[in-house]
Amino acid sequence: MSNAITRLKWIFLGLFAIGVVGIWGYQIFYVWPAKKCAGQERWWDPATRTCATPLYIPALTGRPAGVSREEWSKRQAAAQQQRDRYGERAMADLPKPAPAPEKPAARPAEAPAKK
């Protein structure tokens, strides 16, 4: 009887040790890097365990910030039609279009005059 209890004791102790090592491994290889990546305000991909830097889309596309994709596509299509119509060299001679006027900043409401 004593032999069986000793054997079971070692089996459960071994399973416990394997479980503890597994939990610590998960923490070290998955949880801590994900928290570190989130702390740096970057993107964590758990499938590949990669911490990636988000890219600013206007820097990639050349589209100005605040311009919708639809509006920018229409502008690009119009510019391409003009280049097709007049040719690249003729486009250099045309005057540059004036930039769109910026919206004026909103003013705070004025306080009513005292009587």
C-alpha positions in Angstrom: 0.0 0.0 0.0 2.8 2.4 0.9 4.5 1.8 -2.4 1.3 2.8 -4.4 0.9 6.0 -2.4 4.5 7.0 -3.0 4.2 6.3 -6.7 1.0 8.3 -7.0 2.6 11.1 -4.9 5.5 11.4 -7.4 3.1 11.2 -10.4 0.9 14.1 -9.1 4.0 16.1 -8.2 5.4 15.5 -11.7 2.1 16.6 -13.3 2.0 19.7 -11.0 5.6 20.6 -12.0 4.8 20.2 -15.7 1.6 22.3 -15.3 3.6 25.1 -13.5 6.3 25.1 -16.2 3.6 25.2 -18.9 1.9 28.2 -17.3 5.1 30.1 -16.9 6.1 29.3 -20.5 2.8 30.7 -21.7 3.3 33.8 -19.6 6.9 34.3 -20.8 6.3 33.6 -24.5 2.8 35.0 -25.1 1.4 37.2 -22.4 4.4 39.3 -21.4 5.4 40.2 -25.0 1.8 41.0 -25.9 1.5 43.4 -22.9 4.9 45.0 -23.7 3.7 45.5 -27.3 0.4 47.0 -26.2 2.3 49.3 -23.8 4.3 50.6 -26.8 1.0 51.2 -28.7 1.8 48.7 -31.4 0.0 45.7 -32.9 0.5 42.2 -31.5 -0.1 39.2 -33.7 -0.5 36.1 -31.5 -0.3 33.7 -34.4 3.2 34.7 -35.4 4.1 36.4 -32.0 5.0 39.5 -33.9 4.9 43.1 -32.6 4.3 45.3 -35.6 4.3 49.1 -36.0 1.1 50.5 -37.5 1.6 52.4 -40.7 0.1 55.8 -41.5 -2.0 55.2 -44.6 -1.7 58.6 -46.1 2.1 58.1 -46.0 1.7 55.0 -48.2 -1.0 56.2 -50.6 0.0 59.8 -51.0 -3.5 60.8 -50.1 -3.7 63.9 -47.9 -5.0 63.4 -44.4 -8.7 63.9 -44.0 -9.6 63.2 -47.7 -11.9 60.2 -48.2 -10.9 57.4 -50.5 -13.8 58.1 -52.8 -12.9 61.8 -53.2 -9.2 61.0 -53.7 -10.0 58.4 -56.3 -12.2 60.9 -58.2 -9.4 63.5 -58.2 -6.9 60.9 -59.4 -9.2 59.7 -62.2 -9.8 63.3 -63.3 -6.1 64.0 -63.3 -5.4 60.8 -65.3 -8.1 61.8 -67.8 -6.4 65.2 -68.2 -3.0 63.6 -68.7 -4.5 61.2 -71.3 -6.2 64.1 -73.1 -3.3 66.6 -73.1 -0.2 64.5 -72.6 2.4 64.7 -69.9 4.4 67.6 -71.5 1.2 69.7 -72.1 0.2 69.2 -68.5 3.4 70.8 -67.3 2.5 74.0 -69.2 -1.0 74.2 -67.7 -1.5 76.4 -64.6 -1.7 74.5 -61.4 -5.2 74.4 -59.8 -5.7 76.5 -56.7 -5.8 74.4 -53.5 -9.2 73.9 -51.9 -9.9 76.6 -49.3 -9.6 75.5 -45.8 -12.6 75.7 -43.5 -12.3 78.5 -41.0 -11.8 77.4 -37.4 -15.0 77.4 -35.3 -15.2 80.4 -32.9 -16.4 79.9 -29.4 -19.8 81.4 -28.6 -19.5 84.9 -27.2 -20.9 85.7 -23.7 -24.0 87.9 -23.6 -23.4 91.5 -22.9 -24.0 92.7 -19.3 -26.8 95.2 -18.7 
